[in-house]
């Protein structure tokens, strides 16, 4: 993983010291609230429904075990609300029939960040100092700027990877951090990058999506998509360049964002994202970007051209892990041993199939630890669990983990010979559920339990569905299904891109849910990124599990042998599933009557 330089380290620590000064001046009444607010936001500090929320940046998803232990320390010692605040939250949630709100935990997000929901602002500077001590921060995880740059969690190890995207992502991170021209864009701006055949970074759904590839001459370049995004208007990005030489990507990004900064809407927050500008202007926007790019290259001297020397400098900071020295068995002997162990234990066999991925190094594997379990929100991890993951990383993955787009954690450097020992250790810790990419491996935002923007709660709905589908035999029979849940139209749970999407809506002050079908984040090799379609009127929370069951039963009844849920949907069409969903509602109404 990337090794911070002295400059990187000094930069982050000075930023933490600057934030402490800003906080103290605000506390003393010397810095007005309207001036302090953008400063705290630029360092990742929100104020949510009940308490502050901190978003910690995890560039392209990489974390060390040392960083994980500090994240655990923050959860254990700082993620605790003031007594009166927590009392109010519990009383409010109790009226809704909610579960107990958890404290002393962290939450992994779809954009590879880590969030905390209860840290008092009075302790925020101490937390920033702790983060800085392990090269972490919250810089630009909020505000109308270029946010944390995300990537494929298997970057650098995936067998389908054409080019490792991490050095490019790091160059972009350094370029975009505190960029003076782009600190106050019309709206937040998100970039994702991948270098693999399968798009595990959901690039089409980002303001800028970048895919590394090689042309027929073997030259490296980028396919550039612009204007993707979810929210009220779900749009998949438009391809502006099929192949842009890698050296020019920073100059081109400068043009893309400069045109957006110039013409993006600032009078309406709902129309301020770049996707609205691209959709409204179409070819005119593309032409303006091209003109701006030519100006930068031809007349400004192409100041952000990436030289080979600069690329080599950054790439050299991605130090390969010091793997334990051992005498390897042959690949055939290792595979034979795994087959024998799998034959003796069906649970281990399932885990190998679902949670273990091949690696560029044939002696290694990439292993996903599932953070999807009953009675715990998707992506949540308490302090003890974070420490346990750190210990597993040290023992099995050279001290490194990756946060995934699906809110799990991946160990990227596992010896194939250690898989059975890792499975035993992960099972003891509760991380070995063999459900990766199955129905219960769902994405969900914190929803109305924490977020002030949410119309409805996501977590109780996720828990109800998870509770109904605990049988791994049934999950295996259903096969790969992406279920995504958002508590509001802002789509933090990426419901638009789920094979099954659930959206919380407000009807007369009550919580209701829309269901969408046939969305895709682009990781499905059989089809491009696309938004799902609503299957009917909204449903109550109590009806949602029955609706999902009806949809899945329709899939069972109409699928061909070996056909996945999304492929059946695309072949059969929405009508049978829509009828089943609405039929489940009418049946529930008859029973209640």
GISUL-V192884 format. One record per residue. N is the residue number from 1. RES is the residue in one letter. PSI is psi in whole degrees, -180 to 180 (none if undefined). BURIAL is 1 if it has 24 or more other C-alpha atoms within 12 Angstrom, else 0. Layout:
# GISUL-V192884
N & RES & PSI & BURIAL
N & RES & PSI & BURIAL
This chain:
# GISUL-V192884
1 & X & 167 & 1
2 & X & 133 & 1
3 & X & 120 & 1
4 & X & 140 & 1
5 & X & 172 & 0
6 & X & -38 & 0
7 & X & -47 & 0
8 & X & -47 & 1
9 & X & -43 & 0
10 & X & -39 & 0
11 & X & -49 & 0
12 & X & -40 & 1
13 & X & -36 & 1
14 & X & -35 & 0
15 & X & -41 & 1
16 & X & -41 & 1
17 & X & -39 & 1
18 & X & -42 & 0
19 & X & -39 & 1
20 & X & -43 & 1
21 & X & -42 & 0
22 & X & -43 & 1
23 & X & -45 & 1
24 & X & -38 & 0
25 & X & -37 & 0
26 & X & -43 & 0
27 & X & -32 & 0
28 & X & -1 & 0
29 & X & 11 & 0
30 & X & -12 & 0
31 & X & 112 & 0
32 & X & 154 & 0
33 & X & -41 & 0
34 & X & -19 & 0
35 & X & -32 & 0
36 & X & -34 & 1
37 & X & -53 & 1
38 & X & -26 & 1
39 & X & -43 & 1
40 & X & -37 & 1
41 & X & -39 & 1
42 & X & -12 & 1
43 & X & 12 & 1
44 & X & 12 & 1
45 & X & 110 & 1
46 & X & 169 & 1
47 & X & 116 & 1
48 & X & -156 & 1
49 & X & -44 & 1
50 & X & -27 & 1
51 & X & 173 & 1
52 & X & 153 & 1
53 & X & 128 & 1
54 & X & 131 & 1
55 & X & 121 & 1
56 & X & 131 & 1
57 & X & 136 & 1
58 & X & 84 & 1
59 & X & 128 & 1
60 & X & 27 & 1
61 & X & 3 & 1
62 & X & 132 & 1
63 & X & 143 & 1
64 & X & 162 & 1
65 & X & -34 & 1
66 & X & -42 & 1
67 & X & -40 & 1
68 & X & -39 & 1
69 & X & -34 & 1
70 & X & -39 & 1
71 & X & -38 & 1
72 & X & -41 & 1
73 & X & -42 & 1
74 & X & -44 & 1
75 & X & -44 & 1
76 & X & -40 & 1
77 & X & -18 & 1
78 & X & -24 & 1
79 & X & 63 & 1
80 & X & 119 & 1
81 & X & 159 & 1
82 & X & 147 & 0
83 & X & -46 & 0
84 & X & -36 & 0
85 & X & -46 & 0
86 & X & -38 & 1
87 & X & -45 & 0
88 & X & -43 & 0
89 & X & -45 & 1
90 & X & -41 & 1
91 & X & -42 & 0
92 & X & -46 & 0
93 & X & -32 & 0
94 & X & -35 & 0
95 & X & -24 & 0
96 & X & 1 & 0
97 & X & 31 & 0
98 & X & 168 & 1
99 & X & 173 & 1
100 & X & 134 & 0
101 & X & 125 & 1
102 & X & 150 & 1
103 & X & 171 & 1
104 & X & 48 & 1
105 & X & 168 & 1
106 & X & 163 & 1
107 & X & 124 & 1
108 & X & 131 & 1
109 & X & 170 & 1
110 & X & -15 & 1
111 & X & 28 & 1
112 & X & 22 & 1
113 & X & 175 & 1
114 & X & 135 & 1
115 & X & 150 & 1
116 & X & 145 & 1
117 & X & 0 & 1
118 & X & 3 & 1
119 & X & 122 & 1
120 & X & 144 & 1
121 & X & -30 & 1
122 & X & -24 & 1
123 & X & 5 & 1
124 & X & -37 & 1
125 & X & -38 & 1
126 & X & -39 & 1
127 & X & -41 & 1
128 & X & -36 & 1
129 & X & -41 & 1
130 & X & -45 & 1
131 & X & -45 & 1
132 & X & -28 & 1
133 & X & -19 & 1
134 & X & 32 & 1
135 & X & 40 & 1
136 & X & 164 & 1
137 & X & -180 & 1
138 & X & 18 & 1
139 & X & 126 & 1
140 & X & 29 & 1
141 & X & 3 & 1
142 & X & 177 & 1
143 & X & 168 & 1
144 & X & 72 & 1
145 & X & -175 & 1
146 & X & 116 & 1
147 & X & -178 & 1
148 & X & 128 & 1
149 & X & 127 & 1
150 & X & 165 & 1
151 & X & -175 & 1
152 & X & 130 & 1
153 & X & -17 & 1
154 & X & 16 & 1
155 & X & 132 & 1
156 & X & -14 & 1
157 & X & -12 & 1
158 & X & 140 & 1
159 & X & -21 & 0
160 & X & 12 & 1
161 & X & 131 & 1
162 & X & -45 & 1
163 & X & 137 & 1
164 & X & 118 & 1
165 & X & -11 & 1
166 & X & -44 & 1
167 & X & -38 & 1
168 & X & -41 & 1
169 & X & -39 & 1
170 & X & -39 & 1
171 & X & -43 & 1
172 & X & -38 & 1
173 & X & -46 & 1
174 & X & -39 & 1
175 & X & -41 & 1
176 & X & -20 & 1
177 & X & 119 & 1
178 & X & 32 & 1
179 & X & 119 & 0
180 & X & -32 & 0
181 & X & -25 & 0
182 & X & 27 & 1
183 & X & -22 & 1
184 & X & 69 & 1
185 & X & 169 & 1
186 & X & -31 & 1
187 & X & 171 & 1
188 & X & 156 & 1
189 & X & 125 & 1
190 & X & 133 & 1
191 & X & 136 & 1
192 & X & 147 & 1
193 & X & 140 & 1
194 & X & 157 & 1
195 & X & 17 & 1
196 & X & 164 & 1
197 & X & -44 & 1
198 & X & 131 & 1
199 & X & 83 & 1
200 & X & -1 & 1
201 & X & 2 & 1
202 & X & 47 & 1
203 & X & -32 & 1
204 & X & -19 & 1
205 & X & 15 & 1
206 & X & 161 & 1
207 & X & -42 & 1
208 & X & 125 & 1
209 & X & 127 & 1
210 & X & 130 & 1
211 & X & 117 & 1
212 & X & 139 & 1
213 & X & 175 & 1
214 & X & 139 & 1
215 & X & -176 & 0
216 & X & -23 & 0
217 & X & 0 & 0
218 & X & 8 & 0
219 & X & 146 & 0
220 & X & 137 & 1
221 & X & -176 & 1
222 & X & 137 & 1
223 & X & 123 & 1
224 & X & 119 & 1
225 & X & 142 & 1
226 & X & 142 & 1
227 & X & 24 & 1
228 & X & 159 & 1
229 & X & 162 & 1
230 & X & -125 & 1
231 & X & -151 & 1
232 & X & -28 & 0
233 & X & 88 & 1
234 & X & 125 & 1
235 & X & 134 & 1
236 & X & 138 & 1
237 & X & 151 & 1
238 & X & 135 & 1
239 & X & 118 & 1
240 & X & -34 & 1
241 & X & 128 & 1
242 & X & -30 & 0
243 & X & 112 & 1
244 & X & 123 & 1
245 & X & 137 & 1
246 & X & -31 & 1
247 & X & -22 & 1
248 & X & 4 & 1
249 & X & -36 & 1
250 & X & -39 & 1
251 & X & -39 & 1
252 & X & -41 & 1
253 & X & -39 & 1
254 & X & -42 & 1
255 & X & -45 & 1
256 & X & -48 & 1
257 & X & -32 & 1
258 & X & -42 & 1
259 & X & -40 & 1
260 & X & -44 & 1
261 & X & -31 & 1
262 & X & -40 & 1
263 & X & -8 & 1
264 & X & 148 & 1
265 & X & 130 & 0
266 & X & -1 & 0
267 & X & -8 & 0
268 & X & 111 & 0
269 & X & -29 & 0
270 & X & -11 & 0
271 & X & 21 & 1
272 & X & -16 & 1
273 & X & 155 & 1
274 & X & -26 & 1
275 & X & -34 & 1
276 & X & -40 & 1
277 & X & -46 & 1
278 & X & -42 & 1
279 & X & -41 & 1
280 & X & -39 & 0
281 & X & -26 & 0
282 & X & -124 & 0
283 & X & -30 & 0
284 & X & -42 & 0
285 & X & -45 & 1
286 & X & -44 & 1
287 & X & -40 & 0
288 & X & -38 & 1
289 & X & -43 & 1
290 & X & -41 & 1
291 & X & -41 & 0
292 & X & -41 & 1
293 & X & -44 & 1
294 & X & -35 & 0
295 & X & -44 & 0
296 & X & -42 & 1
297 & X & -47 & 0
298 & X & -36 & 0
299 & X & -25 & 0
300 & X & 0 & 0
301 & X & 15 & 0
302 & X & 61 & 1
303 & X & -20 & 0
304 & X & 19 & 1
305 & X & 131 & 1
306 & X & 114 & 1
307 & X & 161 & 0
308 & X & -37 & 0
309 & X & -41 & 0
310 & X & -42 & 0
311 & X & -45 & 0
312 & X & -37 & 0
313 & X & -47 & 0
314 & X & -43 & 1
315 & X & -33 & 1
316 & X & -19 & 0
317 & X & -9 & 0
318 & X & 84 & 1
319 & X & 123 & 0
320 & X & 147 & 0
321 & X & 151 & 1
322 & X & 88 & 0
323 & X & 147 & 0
324 & X & 136 & 0
325 & X & 130 & 0
326 & X & 161 & 0
327 & X & 114 & 0
328 & X & 144 & 0
329 & X & 167 & 0
330 & X & 157 & 0
331 & X & -37 & 0
332 & X & -41 & 0
333 & X & -39 & 0
334 & X & -46 & 0
335 & X & -38 & 0
336 & X & -41 & 0
337 & X & -41 & 0
338 & X & -41 & 1
339 & X & -39 & 0
340 & X & -44 & 0
341 & X & -39 & 1
342 & X & -36 & 0
343 & X & -28 & 0
344 & X & -14 & 0
345 & X & 109 & 0
346 & X & -31 & 0
347 & X & -41 & 1
348 & X & -39 & 1
349 & X & -43 & 1
350 & X & -41 & 1
351 & X & -42 & 1
352 & X & -41 & 1
353 & X & -41 & 1
354 & X & -38 & 1
355 & X & -6 & 1
356 & X & 128 & 1
357 & X & 152 & 1
358 & X & 166 & 1
359 & X & 153 & 1
360 & X & -38 & 0
361 & X & 114 & 0
362 & X & -15 & 1
363 & X & -7 & 1
364 & X & 169 & 1
365 & X & 159 & 1
366 & X & 126 & 1
367 & X & 130 & 1
368 & X & 127 & 1
369 & X & 123 & 1
370 & X & 125 & 1
371 & X & 32 & 1
372 & X & 109 & 1
373 & X & 163 & 1
374 & X & 141 & 1
375 & X & 19 & 1
376 & X & 130 & 1
377 & X & 145 & 1
378 & X & 129 & 1
379 & X & -8 & 1
380 & X & 146 & 1
381 & X & 126 & 1
382 & X & 177 & 1
383 & X & -44 & 1
384 & X & -38 & 1
385 & X & -39 & 1
386 & X & -41 & 1
387 & X & -38 & 1
388 & X & -42 & 1
389 & X & -41 & 1
390 & X & -42 & 1
391 & X & -41 & 1
392 & X & -39 & 1
393 & X & -43 & 1
394 & X & -40 & 1
395 & X & -36 & 1
396 & X & -14 & 1
397 & X & 37 & 1
398 & X & 30 & 1
399 & X & 22 & 1
400 & X & 142 & 1
401 & X & 168 & 1
402 & X & 138 & 1
403 & X & 133 & 1
404 & X & 159 & 1
405 & X & -27 & 1
406 & X & 14 & 1
407 & X & 32 & 1
408 & X & -174 & 1
409 & X & 136 & 1
410 & X & 136 & 1
411 & X & 112 & 1
412 & X & -3 & 1
413 & X & 52 & 1
414 & X & 128 & 1
415 & X & 134 & 1
416 & X & -35 & 1
417 & X & -18 & 1
418 & X & 2 & 1
419 & X & -43 & 1
420 & X & -41 & 1
421 & X & -39 & 0
422 & X & -43 & 1
423 & X & -43 & 1
424 & X & -45 & 0
425 & X & -41 & 0
426 & X & -38 & 1
427 & X & -42 & 1
428 & X & -30 & 0
429 & X & -8 & 1
430 & X & 19 & 1
431 & X & 12 & 1
432 & X & 19 & 1
433 & X & 127 & 1
434 & X & 60 & 1
435 & X & 13 & 1
436 & X & 127 & 1
437 & X & 4 & 1
438 & X & 179 & 1
439 & X & -43 & 1
440 & X & -5 & 1
441 & X & 56 & 1
442 & X & 158 & 1
443 & X & 137 & 1
444 & X & 140 & 1
445 & X & 168 & 1
446 & X & -24 & 1
447 & X & -157 & 1
448 & X & -12 & 1
449 & X & -28 & 1
450 & X & -36 & 1
451 & X & 132 & 1
452 & X & -18 & 0
453 & X & -17 & 1
454 & X & 144 & 1
455 & X & -22 & 1
456 & X & 165 & 1
457 & X & 142 & 1
458 & X & -39 & 1
459 & X & -46 & 1
460 & X & -34 & 1
461 & X & -44 & 1
462 & X & -42 & 1
463 & X & -40 & 1
464 & X & -41 & 1
465 & X & -43 & 1
466 & X & -42 & 1
467 & X & -37 & 0
468 & X & -31 & 0
469 & X & 69 & 1
470 & X & -12 & 0
471 & X & 112 & 0
472 & X & -30 & 1
473 & X & -43 & 0
474 & X & -42 & 0
475 & X & -43 & 1
476 & X & -39 & 1
477 & X & -39 & 1
478 & X & -31 & 1
479 & X & -164 & 1
480 & X & 123 & 1
481 & X & 126 & 1
482 & X & 114 & 1
483 & X & 121 & 1
484 & X & 137 & 1
485 & X & 128 & 1
486 & X & 143 & 1
487 & X & -6 & 1
488 & X & 176 & 1
489 & X & -13 & 1
490 & X & -16 & 1
491 & X & 34 & 1
492 & X & -22 & 1
493 & X & 6 & 1
494 & X & 41 & 1
495 & X & -30 & 1
496 & X & -33 & 1
497 & X & 6 & 1
498 & X & 145 & 1
499 & X & -40 & 1
500 & X & 123 & 1
501 & X & 142 & 1
502 & X & 125 & 1
503 & X & 124 & 1
504 & X & 132 & 1
505 & X & 160 & 1
506 & X & 126 & 1
507 & X & 108 & 0
508 & X & 40 & 0
509 & X & 9 & 0
510 & X & 158 & 0
511 & X & 125 & 1
512 & X & 168 & 1
513 & X & 131 & 1
514 & X & 147 & 1
515 & X & 131 & 1
516 & X & 154 & 1
517 & X & 151 & 1
518 & X & 25 & 1
519 & X & 165 & 1
520 & X & 141 & 1
521 & X & 0 & 1
522 & X & -9 & 1
523 & X & -16 & 1
524 & X & 112 & 1
525 & X & -15 & 0
526 & X & 0 & 0
527 & X & 157 & 0
528 & X & 172 & 0
529 & X & 137 & 1
530 & X & 157 & 1
531 & X & 142 & 1
532 & X & 164 & 1
533 & X & 140 & 1
534 & X & 136 & 1
535 & X & -8 & 1
536 & X & -168 & 1
537 & X & 169 & 1
538 & X & 156 & 1
539 & X & 156 & 1
540 & X & 164 & 1
541 & X & -39 & 1
542 & X & -27 & 1
543 & X & -23 & 1
544 & X & -49 & 1
545 & X & -38 & 1
546 & X & -38 & 1
547 & X & -45 & 1
548 & X & -42 & 1
549 & X & -41 & 1
550 & X & -41 & 1
551 & X & -44 & 1
552 & X & -35 & 1
553 & X & -36 & 0
554 & X & -39 & 1
555 & X & -46 & 1
556 & X & -39 & 1
557 & X & -21 & 0
558 & X & -7 & 1
559 & X & 154 & 1
560 & X & 166 & 0
561 & X & 126 & 0
562 & X & 6 & 0
563 & X & 134 & 0
564 & X & 166 & 1
565 & X & -49 & 1
566 & X & -36 & 1
567 & X & -38 & 1
568 & X & -44 & 1
569 & X & -46 & 1
570 & X & -33 & 1
571 & X & -45 & 0
572 & X & -34 & 0
573 & X & 171 & 0
574 & X & -26 & 1
575 & X & -48 & 0
576 & X & -36 & 1
577 & X & -38 & 1
578 & X & -44 & 1
579 & X & -40 & 0
580 & X & -43 & 1
581 & X & -48 & 1
582 & X & -33 & 1
583 & X & -37 & 1
584 & X & -37 & 1
585 & X & -46 & 1
586 & X & -37 & 0
587 & X & -42 & 0
588 & X & -38 & 0
589 & X & -37 & 0
590 & X & -41 & 0
591 & X & -44 & 0
592 & X & -30 & 0
593 & X & none & 0
